[in-house]
């Protein structure tokens, strides 16, 4: 006790001594103390403030393709493609680089047909699954085929990024043993039409690769991808017959997948419609639908989604939202009925691969109804090649005759599809008169239809202002068939969103224009749905970003719903100016049909111009193409009219240029820009082109375009 008492009485003195020792006595002490305090505070705040490490940051960089499709367990496989070919005893590898799924689907079809026609042992390969340098190890006893898409400003697909880096940067690599063929998918409306395949082929040749036939190219500007592919494929087959001496066999179906019923599975074991994707789509609650305009053939939606309870999904201004659609009830019922599966719609099925090199890209186990509703693109028109392959299963000579006639040549197919709305279910019912296709295996349907893909929308909200809410802007359009205008093609995802909006009890619930009626969807008929609806979606990072420096001038050019990212840009800059940040001059060129019909976000933009930013900071230039009694004007015309300001901002002030909308519009704008610079500066045409090329390379010219 005495000892304790002594310690108690001595504590004040000890504390006082420590205090005087710890208090800074000199300027150096003060500086050291300040540094220690700053470092300590930074370390403590790191986990709770703006510098917090995002635990889901890695999701931005994962492949957009399924990791293994069927299961959540990834089987470790060799990343050496030459070794993989040997292990699986394959003669041919079909590499694919695909952004929307088209190149991937063509690769699967080509691999199957090479096997069935020529007896070749083939495999498809996602370029991100293998180390690019191991392509050099493929022996000349085998050969490789490259099916590569180009999108954006001459960019490779996400899954081809590592291959692209290797093929373009590693000049010393040699490929003397590589025999190859190549086909590119592109759109001539884009400035860099099929740049990826051209660059890859040039690199392969420079490294010693041996092309088996000239490169093929698809042009989707006129919807010609399928026909361009078929012409190139016939050239490939002719080469195999004449150069390699391979004998071609009749085309008979041999399944690569097996679909098995398994009644032992419980409901909890089945995939029920949730997308299986490496970016982990989530059901995002929809908090708001607004109708921006409604016309006889078009409808425009503003959609707001809530991220408050989904911390793993984050976005930045300029990113895209990938929305996963659902197929409409009628198309699902058509397929179930004509395949004789109506009574087995809820029967558990397992999809298995008959080939160890073929990955199942669909969630399994599931049910036929879920498969058709959520996981297969059943609303897309069947290709001519698919229709020809379908004929072997026809339930009658009449059905077979019709299918062969449709698929005979491009003219026959085009004539038929110009007056008939085709999906696989509709085609089967039309050809057989409703008779069941009992000989058509479900495995053929699964192999012939593409897996469901998300559709991408530019985010129209700013992550600075609303980090936990995302808004997108979607045009719901119907396209009449050329020879049967009473039949219309509806967008799969936009029609789904419009139906969701009407189910939510918004102003769209009772449309006055019946021409904008939407299909029905199973989800919307559930009695307990109430007013709460969700959409499966995930964020895809984009290069379409504001400059780091807010004082950098901007020229923004958009038509229609291309205004979406610029709505975010403008609101974000208005906020920065409000808190005292310097904001550079902005010019927005916006085109639509008329101010009364489709000038979306008009009040919001004009308020930003007049109240938030001021006329000197934000100038809005409109171009209306369908105002009665007035000349048609497009954004490229207005850019030329304001050429002096545009040239000054680009050449003297270092403005960034952004274009969002259809690729054809972006191409027209790009062609006018060079003329504008040459006209209003001392530049020659060559100098102006060089300046624009340099802006593209260093990110000062950015495009977010489609179609």
C-alpha positions as CSV (number, residue, x, y, z in Angstrom):
1,X,0.0,0.0,0.0
2,X,2.8,2.4,0.8
3,X,4.4,1.7,-2.5
4,X,1.1,2.4,-4.3
5,X,0.6,5.6,-2.4
6,X,4.1,6.8,-3.3
7,X,3.6,6.1,-6.9
8,X,0.2,8.0,-6.8
9,X,1.8,11.1,-5.3
10,X,4.7,11.0,-7.8
11,X,2.5,10.8,-10.9
12,X,1.8,14.5,-11.2
13,X,5.4,15.3,-11.2
14,X,6.2,12.6,-13.7
15,X,3.4,13.8,-16.1
16,X,4.7,17.4,-15.7
17,X,8.2,16.3,-16.6
18,X,7.0,14.3,-19.6
19,X,4.9,17.2,-20.8
20,X,7.8,19.6,-20.6
21,X,10.1,17.1,-22.4
22,X,7.5,16.5,-25.2
23,X,6.6,20.2,-25.8
24,X,8.6,21.5,-28.9
25,X,11.2,24.0,-27.7
26,X,12.8,25.1,-31.0
27,X,11.8,25.8,-34.6
28,X,13.3,22.4,-35.6
29,X,11.2,20.7,-32.9
30,X,8.1,22.4,-34.2
31,X,8.8,21.4,-37.8
32,X,9.5,17.8,-36.8
33,X,6.3,17.6,-34.6
34,X,4.2,19.0,-37.4
35,X,5.5,16.4,-39.9
36,X,4.9,13.6,-37.5
37,X,1.4,14.9,-36.8
38,X,0.6,15.2,-40.6
39,X,1.8,11.7,-41.4
40,X,-0.1,10.2,-38.5
41,X,-3.3,12.0,-39.5
42,X,-2.9,10.9,-43.1
43,X,-2.4,7.3,-42.0
44,X,-5.5,7.5,-39.8
45,X,-7.7,9.1,-42.4
46,X,-6.5,6.9,-45.2
47,X,-9.1,4.3,-44.5
48,X,-12.0,6.7,-44.1
49,X,-11.5,9.6,-46.4
50,X,-11.0,10.3,-50.0
51,X,-7.9,8.2,-50.3
52,X,-9.6,5.0,-49.1
53,X,-8.5,1.9,-51.0
54,X,-11.5,0.7,-53.0
55,X,-11.7,-3.1,-52.3
56,X,-13.5,-3.5,-55.6
57,X,-11.1,-1.5,-57.7
58,X,-9.8,-4.7,-59.4
59,X,-13.2,-5.3,-60.9
60,X,-12.6,-2.4,-63.4
61,X,-9.8,-4.4,-65.0
62,X,-11.2,-7.9,-65.1
63,X,-12.1,-9.4,-68.5
64,X,-15.6,-8.7,-69.8
65,X,-16.0,-12.3,-70.8
66,X,-17.2,-15.1,-68.5
67,X,-14.4,-16.6,-66.5
68,X,-15.6,-20.1,-67.1
69,X,-19.3,-19.7,-67.8
70,X,-20.7,-22.7,-66.2
71,X,-19.4,-22.5,-62.6
72,X,-17.9,-20.1,-60.2
73,X,-14.8,-22.4,-59.8
74,X,-12.0,-21.6,-62.2
75,X,-9.9,-24.6,-63.3
76,X,-6.3,-23.7,-63.7
77,X,-5.2,-24.3,-67.3
78,X,-1.9,-23.6,-69.1
79,X,-1.6,-20.2,-70.6
80,X,0.8,-21.6,-73.3
81,X,-1.4,-22.0,-76.4
82,X,1.1,-24.3,-78.1
83,X,1.1,-26.6,-75.1
84,X,-2.7,-26.5,-74.9
85,X,-3.0,-27.5,-78.6
86,X,-0.7,-30.5,-77.9
87,X,-2.5,-31.5,-74.7
88,X,-5.9,-31.4,-76.4
89,X,-4.6,-32.8,-79.8
90,X,-6.0,-29.9,-81.8
91,X,-4.9,-28.9,-85.3
92,X,-6.4,-25.5,-85.4
93,X,-7.0,-22.6,-82.9
94,X,-9.5,-19.9,-83.7
95,X,-8.5,-16.8,-81.6
96,X,-11.2,-14.2,-81.0
97,X,-11.2,-10.6,-79.8
98,X,-14.8,-9.5,-79.2
99,X,-16.4,-6.5,-77.6
100,X,-20.1,-7.2,-78.3
101,X,-20.0,-11.0,-78.8
102,X,-20.1,-11.1,-82.6
103,X,-16.5,-12.2,-83.2
104,X,-16.8,-14.7,-80.4
105,X,-19.9,-16.2,-82.0
106,X,-18.3,-16.4,-85.4
107,X,-15.3,-18.1,-83.9
108,X,-17.4,-20.8,-82.4
109,X,-19.3,-21.4,-85.6
110,X,-16.1,-21.5,-87.7
111,X,-14.4,-24.0,-85.3
112,X,-17.4,-26.3,-85.5
113,X,-17.7,-26.1,-89.2
114,X,-14.0,-26.8,-89.8
115,X,-14.3,-29.9,-87.7
116,X,-17.5,-31.1,-89.4
117,X,-16.5,-30.3,-93.0
118,X,-12.8,-31.2,-92.9
119,X,-12.3,-33.4,-89.9
120,X,-9.9,-30.9,-88.3
121,X,-9.6,-30.9,-84.5
122,X,-10.3,-27.3,-83.6
123,X,-10.6,-25.1,-80.6
124,X,-11.6,-21.5,-79.9
125,X,-9.4,-19.3,-77.7
126,X,-10.2,-16.1,-75.9
127,X,-7.0,-14.1,-76.4
128,X,-7.0,-13.0,-72.7
129,X,-6.7,-16.7,-71.7
130,X,-3.3,-17.2,-73.2
131,X,0.1,-15.5,-73.1
132,X,0.6,-13.9,-76.4
133,X,4.3,-14.8,-76.8
134,X,3.4,-18.5,-76.8
135,X,1.7,-18.0,-80.2
136,X,5.3,-18.1,-81.6
137,X,5.6,-21.7,-80.4
138,X,2.7,-23.0,-82.6
139,X,4.4,-25.4,-85.0
140,X,3.8,-25.2,-88.8
141,X,1.9,-28.5,-88.6
142,X,-1.0,-26.5,-87.1
143,X,-2.5,-23.2,-88.0
144,X,-4.2,-20.2,-86.3
145,X,-7.1,-18.1,-87.3
146,X,-7.7,-14.6,-85.9
147,X,-11.2,-13.1,-85.7
148,X,-10.7,-9.6,-84.3
149,X,-13.1,-6.7,-83.9
150,X,-12.3,-3.0,-84.0
151,X,-14.3,-0.5,-81.9
152,X,-14.1,3.1,-80.8
153,X,-11.2,5.0,-82.1
154,X,-9.4,2.0,-83.7
155,X,-9.2,0.2,-80.3
156,X,-9.0,-3.6,-79.8
157,X,-11.6,-5.3,-77.7
158,X,-11.0,-5.5,-74.0
159,X,-10.0,-9.2,-74.1
160,X,-7.4,-8.5,-76.8
161,X,-5.6,-5.8,-74.9
162,X,-2.6,-7.9,-73.8
163,X,-2.3,-9.5,-77.2
164,X,-2.4,-6.0,-78.8
165,X,0.4,-4.8,-76.6
166,X,2.6,-7.7,-77.4
167,X,2.0,-7.7,-81.2
168,X,2.6,-3.9,-81.5
169,X,5.4,-3.4,-79.0
170,X,7.6,-6.6,-79.2
171,X,9.2,-6.0,-82.5
172,X,11.9,-8.6,-82.0
173,X,9.5,-11.6,-81.7
174,X,9.6,-14.0,-84.6
175,X,6.8,-16.2,-85.9
176,X,8.4,-18.1,-88.8
177,X,6.5,-21.3,-88.0
178,X,3.1,-19.6,-87.8
179,X,0.5,-20.3,-90.5
180,X,-2.5,-18.1,-90.1
181,X,-5.7,-16.7,-91.6
182,X,-7.4,-13.5,-90.4
183,X,-10.8,-11.8,-90.5
184,X,-11.7,-8.4,-89.1
185,X,-15.0,-7.0,-87.9
186,X,-15.5,-3.2,-88.3
187,X,-17.7,-0.5,-89.5
188,X,-16.7,1.9,-92.3
189,X,-18.6,4.8,-90.6
190,X,-15.7,4.9,-88.1
191,X,-12.5,6.7,-89.0
192,X,-10.3,3.8,-88.1
193,X,-12.3,1.1,-90.0
194,X,-10.8,-2.4,-89.2
195,X,-7.6,-0.8,-87.9
196,X,-7.0,-3.7,-85.4
197,X,-7.0,-6.5,-88.0
198,X,-4.8,-4.4,-90.4
199,X,-2.3,-3.7,-87.7
200,X,-2.2,-7.3,-86.5
201,X,-1.8,-8.7,-90.0
202,X,1.0,-6.3,-90.8
203,X,2.8,-7.3,-87.5
204,X,2.3,-11.0,-88.1
205,X,3.8,-10.7,-91.6
206,X,6.7,-8.6,-90.4
207,X,7.5,-11.2,-87.8
208,X,7.7,-14.0,-90.4
209,X,4.1,-15.3,-90.2
210,X,2.7,-16.9,-93.3
211,X,-0.8,-15.9,-94.4
212,X,-2.8,-18.7,-95.9
213,X,-5.1,-16.3,-97.8
214,X,-5.8,-12.5,-98.0
215,X,-7.3,-10.9,-94.9
216,X,-11.0,-10.7,-94.8
217,X,-13.0,-7.7,-93.5
218,X,-16.6,-7.2,-92.4
219,X,-18.3,-3.9,-92.8
220,X,-21.3,-3.5,-90.5
221,X,-22.1,0.0,-91.8
222,X,-24.8,-1.6,-94.0
223,X,-25.4,-4.7,-91.9
224,X,-23.1,-6.8,-94.0
225,X,-21.0,-8.5,-91.4
226,X,-22.7,-11.9,-91.9
227,X,-22.3,-11.9,-95.7
228,X,-18.8,-10.6,-95.6
229,X,-17.9,-13.4,-93.2
230,X,-19.5,-16.1,-95.4
231,X,-17.6,-14.9,-98.5
232,X,-14.3,-15.0,-96.6
233,X,-15.1,-18.4,-95.1
234,X,-15.7,-19.8,-98.5
235,X,-12.3,-18.5,-99.6
236,X,-10.8,-20.2,-96.5
237,X,-12.4,-23.5,-97.4
238,X,-11.3,-23.3,-101.0
239,X,-7.7,-22.7,-99.7
240,X,-8.0,-25.8,-97.4
241,X,-9.2,-27.9,-100.3
242,X,-6.6,-26.8,-102.9
243,X,-3.5,-25.9,-100.8
244,X,-3.7,-28.4,-98.0
245,X,-5.5,-31.1,-99.9
246,X,-8.1,-31.6,-97.2
247,X,-11.2,-33.4,-98.4
248,X,-14.5,-31.7,-97.6
249,X,-17.4,-33.7,-96.2
250,X,-21.1,-33.1,-96.2
251,X,-22.2,-30.9,-93.2
252,X,-23.9,-33.1,-90.6
253,X,-24.6,-31.9,-87.1
254,X,-22.3,-33.2,-84.4
255,X,-22.9,-31.7,-81.0
256,X,-20.2,-30.1,-79.0
257,X,-22.5,-29.6,-76.1
258,X,-24.9,-31.9,-74.3
259,X,-28.1,-30.8,-72.6
260,X,-29.2,-33.2,-69.9
261,X,-32.3,-33.3,-67.8
262,X,-31.8,-33.8,-64.1
263,X,-34.9,-33.9,-61.9
264,X,-32.8,-34.5,-58.8
265,X,-31.8,-30.9,-58.7
266,X,-33.6,-28.5,-56.3
267,X,-34.6,-25.0,-57.1
268,X,-31.8,-23.6,-55.0
269,X,-29.3,-25.4,-57.2
270,X,-30.4,-23.6,-60.4
271,X,-29.3,-20.4,-62.0
272,X,-32.5,-18.3,-62.0
273,X,-31.6,-15.4,-64.4
274,X,-28.8,-13.7,-62.6
275,X,-26.1,-12.9,-65.2
276,X,-22.8,-14.7,-64.7
277,X,-20.0,-12.3,-65.7
278,X,-16.6,-11.3,-64.5
279,X,-17.7,-7.8,-63.7
280,X,-20.3,-9.1,-61.2
281,X,-23.6,-7.5,-62.4
282,X,-25.9,-6.5,-59.6
283,X,-29.6,-5.9,-59.4
284,X,-29.7,-2.1,-59.2
285,X,-32.9,-0.6,-57.8
286,X,-34.5,1.9,-60.2
287,X,-35.6,4.9,-58.3
288,X,-36.9,7.1,-61.1
289,X,-38.0,7.0,-64.7
290,X,-38.7,10.2,-66.7
291,X,-40.1,10.5,-70.2
292,X,-37.9,13.0,-72.0
293,X,-40.0,12.9,-75.1
294,X,-42.5,10.7,-76.9
295,X,-43.2,10.6,-80.7
296,X,-45.0,8.2,-83.0
297,X,-41.9,6.0,-83.5
298,X,-39.6,6.9,-80.6
299,X,-39.6,7.4,-76.9
300,X,-36.7,8.6,-74.7
301,X,-36.2,7.6,-71.1
302,X,-34.1,9.1,-68.3
303,X,-33.4,6.3,-65.8
304,X,-32.0,6.8,-62.3
305,X,-30.5,3.8,-60.4
306,X,-29.5,3.6,-56.7
307,X,-26.1,2.4,-55.6
308,X,-26.5,3.2,-51.9
309,X,-26.6,-0.5,-50.8
310,X,-24.1,-1.8,-53.4
311,X,-20.7,-0.5,-52.4
312,X,-18.8,-2.8,-54.8
313,X,-20.2,-0.8,-57.8
314,X,-18.5,2.5,-58.4
315,X,-18.3,4.7,-61.4
316,X,-16.5,7.8,-62.7
317,X,-17.9,10.6,-64.8
318,X,-17.8,9.4,-68.5
319,X,-18.1,5.7,-67.8
320,X,-20.6,3.3,-69.3
321,X,-23.4,1.3,-67.6
322,X,-23.8,-2.2,-69.0
323,X,-27.5,-3.2,-68.8
324,X,-28.5,-6.8,-69.0
325,X,-31.8,-7.2,-70.8
326,X,-34.5,-9.9,-70.6
327,X,-36.3,-11.5,-73.5
328,X,-40.0,-10.8,-73.9
329,X,-42.6,-13.4,-72.9
330,X,-43.9,-14.0,-76.5
331,X,-40.5,-14.9,-77.9
332,X,-39.8,-17.2,-74.9
333,X,-43.2,-18.9,-75.4
334,X,-42.7,-19.3,-79.1
335,X,-39.5,-21.3,-78.6
336,X,-40.8,-23.4,-75.8
337,X,-43.9,-24.3,-77.7
338,X,-42.4,-25.1,-81.1
339,X,-39.6,-27.2,-79.4
340,X,-42.2,-29.1,-77.4
341,X,-40.8,-27.8,-74.1
342,X,-43.9,-26.0,-72.8
343,X,-44.6,-28.7,-70.2
344,X,-40.9,-29.0,-69.3
345,X,-40.1,-25.3,-68.9
346,X,-39.2,-25.7,-65.3
347,X,-37.3,-29.0,-65.7
348,X,-33.7,-28.7,-64.4
349,X,-31.1,-29.1,-67.2
350,X,-27.4,-29.3,-67.1
351,X,-25.3,-28.1,-70.1
352,X,-22.0,-30.0,-70.5
353,X,-19.2,-29.8,-73.0
354,X,-18.3,-32.8,-75.1
355,X,-14.9,-31.4,-75.7
356,X,-12.4,-30.5,-73.0
357,X,-11.2,-27.4,-75.0
358,X,-14.8,-26.0,-75.3
359,X,-16.0,-24.0,-72.3
360,X,-19.7,-23.8,-71.5
361,X,-20.4,-20.0,-71.7
362,X,-23.9,-20.3,-70.2
363,X,-24.9,-20.6,-66.5
364,X,-25.7,-24.2,-65.6
365,X,-27.7,-25.9,-64.2
366,X,-30.8,-24.0,-65.1
367,X,-34.2,-24.5,-66.9
368,X,-35.4,-24.1,-70.5
369,X,-37.5,-21.1,-69.6
370,X,-34.7,-19.3,-67.8
371,X,-32.3,-20.2,-70.6
372,X,-34.5,-18.6,-73.2
373,X,-35.6,-15.7,-71.1
374,X,-32.2,-14.6,-69.7
375,X,-29.2,-16.4,-71.2
376,X,-29.6,-16.6,-75.0
377,X,-30.1,-13.9,-77.7
378,X,-33.4,-15.4,-79.0
379,X,-34.6,-12.1,-80.5
380,X,-31.8,-11.7,-83.0
381,X,-32.6,-12.7,-86.6
382,X,-31.1,-16.1,-87.5
383,X,-28.3,-15.8,-90.1
384,X,-28.5,-17.3,-93.5
385,X,-26.0,-19.9,-92.5
386,X,-28.0,-20.8,-89.4
387,X,-31.2,-21.2,-91.4
388,X,-29.4,-23.5,-93.9
389,X,-28.1,-25.7,-91.0
390,X,-31.6,-25.8,-89.5
391,X,-33.0,-27.4,-92.6
392,X,-31.6,-30.9,-91.7
393,X,-34.0,-31.0,-88.7
394,X,-37.1,-29.8,-90.6
395,X,-40.3,-31.7,-89.6
396,X,-41.6,-31.8,-93.2
397,X,-40.4,-31.5,-96.8
398,X,-42.3,-28.2,-97.1
399,X,-40.5,-26.8,-94.1
400,X,-37.1,-27.9,-95.4
401,X,-37.9,-26.4,-98.8
402,X,-38.8,-23.0,-97.3
403,X,-35.6,-22.9,-95.3
404,X,-33.4,-23.9,-98.2
405,X,-35.1,-21.2,-100.4
406,X,-34.5,-18.5,-97.8
407,X,-30.9,-19.4,-97.2
408,X,-30.1,-20.0,-100.9
409,X,-28.4,-16.6,-101.5
410,X,-28.1,-13.1,-100.1
411,X,-30.9,-11.8,-102.3
412,X,-33.4,-14.4,-101.2
413,X,-32.6,-13.9,-97.6
414,X,-32.8,-10.1,-97.9
415,X,-36.1,-10.3,-99.7
416,X,-37.6,-12.6,-97.1
417,X,-36.4,-10.6,-94.1
418,X,-37.5,-7.3,-95.6
419,X,-41.2,-8.4,-95.2
420,X,-41.0,-10.9,-92.3
421,X,-39.9,-10.2,-88.7
422,X,-37.5,-13.1,-88.0
423,X,-36.5,-14.6,-84.7
424,X,-35.6,-18.3,-84.3
425,X,-39.0,-19.0,-82.6
426,X,-41.0,-17.2,-85.3
427,X,-39.0,-18.9,-88.1
428,X,-39.6,-22.4,-86.7
429,X,-43.4,-21.7,-86.3
430,X,-43.6,-20.2,-89.7
431,X,-41.8,-23.0,-91.5
432,X,-43.7,-25.8,-89.8
433,X,-47.1,-24.2,-89.5
434,X,-46.9,-24.6,-85.7
435,X,-45.8,-28.3,-85.9
436,X,-43.3,-29.4,-83.2
437,X,-39.7,-29.7,-84.2
438,X,-39.2,-33.0,-82.4
439,X,-35.9,-33.8,-84.3
440,X,-34.2,-30.5,-83.4
441,X,-31.9,-31.0,-80.4
442,X,-31.8,-28.4,-77.7
443,X,-28.0,-28.6,-77.9
444,X,-28.2,-27.2,-81.5
445,X,-30.3,-24.3,-80.3
446,X,-27.8,-23.5,-77.5
447,X,-24.8,-23.8,-79.9
448,X,-26.4,-21.7,-82.6
449,X,-27.7,-18.8,-80.6
450,X,-25.3,-16.3,-79.0
451,X,-25.1,-15.9,-75.2
452,X,-27.0,-12.9,-73.9
453,X,-24.8,-9.7,-74.0
454,X,-25.2,-6.5,-72.0
455,X,-26.0,-3.3,-73.9
456,X,-23.8,-0.2,-73.0
457,X,-25.1,3.3,-72.2
458,X,-23.1,6.4,-71.5
459,X,-23.7,7.5,-67.9
460,X,-25.4,10.9,-67.8
461,X,-24.7,11.7,-64.1
462,X,-21.5,13.1,-62.5
463,X,-19.8,10.9,-59.9
464,X,-18.7,14.1,-58.2
465,X,-22.2,15.2,-57.6
466,X,-24.0,11.9,-57.2
467,X,-21.4,9.1,-56.5
468,X,-24.1,6.7,-55.3
469,X,-26.7,7.3,-58.1
470,X,-26.3,6.6,-61.8
471,X,-28.5,8.0,-64.5
472,X,-28.6,6.9,-68.1
473,X,-30.5,8.2,-71.2
474,X,-32.0,5.6,-73.6
475,X,-33.8,6.0,-76.9
476,X,-36.6,3.5,-77.4
477,X,-37.1,3.3,-81.1
478,X,-39.1,1.0,-83.4
479,X,-37.7,0.2,-86.9
480,X,-40.3,-0.8,-89.5
481,X,-39.5,-3.6,-91.9
482,X,-38.8,-2.2,-95.4
483,X,-41.6,-4.1,-97.2
484,X,-44.0,-4.5,-94.2
485,X,-44.1,-1.3,-92.2
486,X,-46.7,-2.7,-89.9
487,X,-44.0,-5.1,-88.6
488,X,-41.4,-3.4,-86.4
489,X,-38.1,-4.3,-84.9
490,X,-37.9,-3.3,-81.2
491,X,-34.7,-2.8,-79.2
492,X,-34.3,-5.7,-76.8
493,X,-33.0,-3.6,-73.9
494,X,-34.8,-0.3,-74.4
495,X,-38.2,-2.1,-74.8
496,X,-37.4,-3.9,-71.6
497,X,-36.6,-0.6,-69.8
498,X,-39.8,1.0,-71.1
499,X,-41.8,-1.9,-69.8
500,X,-40.1,-1.5,-66.5
501,X,-40.9,2.2,-66.4
502,X,-44.6,1.5,-67.1
503,X,-44.7,-1.2,-64.4
504,X,-43.4,1.3,-61.9
505,X,-46.5,3.4,-62.2
506,X,-44.6,6.4,-63.7
507,X,-46.2,8.8,-66.3
508,X,-45.5,6.1,-68.8
509,X,-47.9,3.6,-67.2
510,X,-50.8,4.5,-69.5
511,X,-49.2,5.6,-72.8
512,X,-51.5,7.7,-75.0
513,X,-49.7,6.5,-78.1
514,X,-50.5,2.8,-78.6
515,X,-47.8,2.5,-81.3
516,X,-45.3,2.6,-78.4
517,X,-46.8,-0.4,-76.7
518,X,-44.2,-2.7,-75.3
519,X,-43.9,-6.5,-75.0
520,X,-44.7,-8.2,-71.7
521,X,-42.1,-9.7,-69.4
522,X,-42.5,-12.4,-66.7
523,X,-40.8,-10.3,-64.1
524,X,-43.4,-7.5,-64.5
525,X,-46.4,-9.9,-64.0
526,X,-45.3,-11.0,-60.5
527,X,-48.0,-9.9,-58.0
528,X,-45.6,-8.9,-55.3
529,X,-43.5,-6.6,-57.5
530,X,-45.3,-3.5,-56.4
531,X,-43.5,-0.3,-57.3
532,X,-40.0,-1.6,-56.7
533,X,-38.1,-2.6,-59.9
534,X,-34.4,-3.4,-60.5
535,X,-32.1,-3.9,-63.5
536,X,-29.1,-6.1,-63.6
537,X,-26.1,-3.9,-64.6
538,X,-22.4,-3.3,-64.1
539,X,-20.1,-0.4,-64.8
540,X,-17.6,-0.5,-67.6
541,X,-14.7,2.0,-67.4
542,X,-14.3,4.4,-70.3
543,X,-11.5,6.6,-71.7
544,X,-14.1,9.3,-72.3
545,X,-13.0,11.6,-69.4
546,X,-12.8,15.2,-68.5
547,X,-9.3,16.6,-68.5
548,X,-7.6,16.7,-65.1
549,X,-7.3,20.5,-65.2
550,X,-10.7,22.1,-65.0
551,X,-9.5,25.2,-66.7
552,X,-8.9,23.3,-70.0
553,X,-11.5,24.5,-72.6
554,X,-13.9,21.9,-74.0
555,X,-15.7,21.5,-77.3
556,X,-18.5,18.9,-77.0
557,X,-20.4,17.7,-80.0
558,X,-23.5,15.4,-79.7
559,X,-26.7,14.4,-81.4
560,X,-29.7,12.8,-79.8
561,X,-28.9,10.7,-76.7
562,X,-25.2,11.4,-77.3
563,X,-25.8,14.4,-75.1
564,X,-25.8,12.0,-72.0
565,X,-22.1,12.3,-71.0
566,X,-22.0,16.0,-71.7
567,X,-24.9,16.5,-69.3
568,X,-22.5,15.0,-66.7
569,X,-19.5,17.1,-67.8
570,X,-21.5,20.3,-67.6
571,X,-23.0,19.7,-64.2
572,X,-19.7,18.7,-62.8
573,X,-18.0,21.8,-64.1
574,X,-20.8,23.9,-62.8
575,X,-20.2,22.5,-59.3
576,X,-16.4,23.0,-59.6
577,X,-17.0,26.7,-60.5
578,X,-19.4,27.0,-57.6
579,X,-16.7,26.0,-55.1
580,X,-14.2,28.4,-56.6
581,X,-12.3,26.3,-59.1
582,X,-11.3,27.9,-62.4
583,X,-13.4,26.5,-65.3
584,X,-12.4,26.7,-68.9
585,X,-14.6,27.9,-71.8
586,X,-17.1,25.3,-73.1
587,X,-18.9,25.0,-76.4
588,X,-21.7,22.4,-76.8
589,X,-22.9,21.6,-80.2
590,X,-26.2,19.6,-80.0
591,X,-28.3,18.2,-82.8
592,X,-31.8,16.8,-82.8
593,X,-34.9,17.0,-85.0
594,X,-36.7,20.0,-83.5
595,X,-36.8,21.9,-80.3
596,X,-40.5,20.9,-79.7
597,X,-39.9,17.1,-80.3
598,X,-36.6,15.9,-78.9
599,X,-34.4,18.6,-77.4
600,X,-33.7,16.6,-74.3
601,X,-32.5,18.2,-71.1
602,X,-33.2,21.6,-72.7
603,X,-34.3,23.4,-69.5
604,X,-31.4,21.9,-67.5
605,X,-28.8,22.9,-70.1
606,X,-30.1,26.4,-70.5
607,X,-30.2,26.9,-66.7
608,X,-26.6,25.8,-66.5
609,X,-25.7,28.2,-69.2
610,X,-27.6,31.2,-67.7
611,X,-27.4,30.7,-64.0
612,X,-24.7,28.2,-63.0
613,X,-21.9,28.9,-65.5
614,X,-22.8,32.0,-67.4
615,X,-22.9,32.6,-71.2
616,X,-19.2,33.4,-71.3
617,X,-18.3,30.0,-69.9
618,X,-20.9,27.8,-71.6
619,X,-22.1,28.4,-75.2
620,X,-24.8,26.1,-76.6
621,X,-25.1,25.8,-80.3
622,X,-28.1,23.8,-81.6
623,X,-28.7,22.2,-85.0
624,X,-32.3,21.1,-85.9
625,X,-32.8,18.9,-88.9
626,X,-36.7,18.7,-89.1
627,X,-38.1,22.1,-88.4
628,X,-40.9,22.9,-90.9
629,X,-40.0,25.6,-93.3
630,X,-36.3,25.7,-92.3
631,X,-33.2,24.3,-93.9
632,X,-31.9,21.1,-92.4
633,X,-29.0,21.7,-90.1
634,X,-26.6,19.1,-88.6
635,X,-23.9,19.6,-85.9
636,X,-21.2,19.4,-88.5
637,X,-22.7,22.4,-90.3
638,X,-22.8,24.4,-87.1
639,X,-19.2,23.5,-86.3
640,X,-18.2,24.9,-89.7
641,X,-20.4,28.1,-89.1
642,X,-18.6,28.7,-85.8
643,X,-15.3,27.8,-87.3
644,X,-13.4,30.9,-86.0
645,X,-14.3,30.1,-82.4
646,X,-13.6,26.4,-82.8
647,X,-10.2,27.0,-84.5
648,X,-9.2,29.5,-81.8
649,X,-10.1,27.2,-78.9
650,X,-8.3,24.2,-80.5
651,X,-5.2,25.9,-82.0
652,X,-4.6,28.7,-79.5
653,X,-6.3,27.6,-76.2
654,X,-5.6,23.9,-76.4
655,X,-9.2,22.7,-76.1
656,X,-10.2,19.1,-75.7
657,X,-12.7,17.9,-78.3
658,X,-15.4,15.3,-77.4
659,X,-17.9,13.7,-79.8
660,X,-20.7,11.4,-78.7
661,X,-23.4,9.9,-81.0
662,X,-23.6,7.9,-84.2
663,X,-20.3,7.0,-85.9
664,X,-21.5,8.5,-89.2
665,X,-22.0,11.9,-87.4
666,X,-18.6,11.7,-85.8
667,X,-17.0,10.9,-89.2
668,X,-18.7,14.0,-90.8
669,X,-17.6,16.2,-87.9
670,X,-14.0,14.9,-88.2
671,X,-13.9,15.7,-91.9
672,X,-15.1,19.3,-91.3
673,X,-12.6,19.9,-88.5
674,X,-9.5,19.8,-90.7
675,X,-11.1,22.4,-93.1
676,X,-12.1,24.6,-90.2
677,X,-8.5,24.7,-88.8
678,X,-7.0,25.3,-92.3
679,X,-9.5,28.1,-93.0
680,X,-9.2,30.1,-89.8
681,X,-5.5,29.6,-88.9
682,X,-2.2,29.8,-90.9
683,X,-2.1,26.0,-91.0
684,X,-2.0,24.0,-94.3
685,X,-4.3,21.1,-94.7
686,X,-1.4,18.7,-93.9
687,X,-0.6,20.7,-90.7
688,X,-4.2,20.6,-89.6
689,X,-4.5,16.9,-90.2
690,X,-1.2,16.4,-88.2
691,X,-2.6,18.5,-85.3
692,X,-5.8,16.4,-85.2
693,X,-3.8,13.2,-85.4
694,X,-1.7,14.3,-82.5
695,X,-4.8,15.2,-80.5
696,X,-6.1,11.7,-81.0
697,X,-2.9,10.2,-79.8
698,X,-2.6,12.2,-76.7
699,X,-6.3,12.0,-75.7
700,X,-7.3,15.5,-76.5
701,X,-9.7,14.2,-79.2
702,X,-12.1,11.6,-77.8
703,X,-15.1,9.8,-79.3
704,X,-17.8,7.8,-77.7
705,X,-19.8,6.6,-80.7
706,X,-21.9,3.7,-82.0
707,X,-23.5,2.3,-85.1
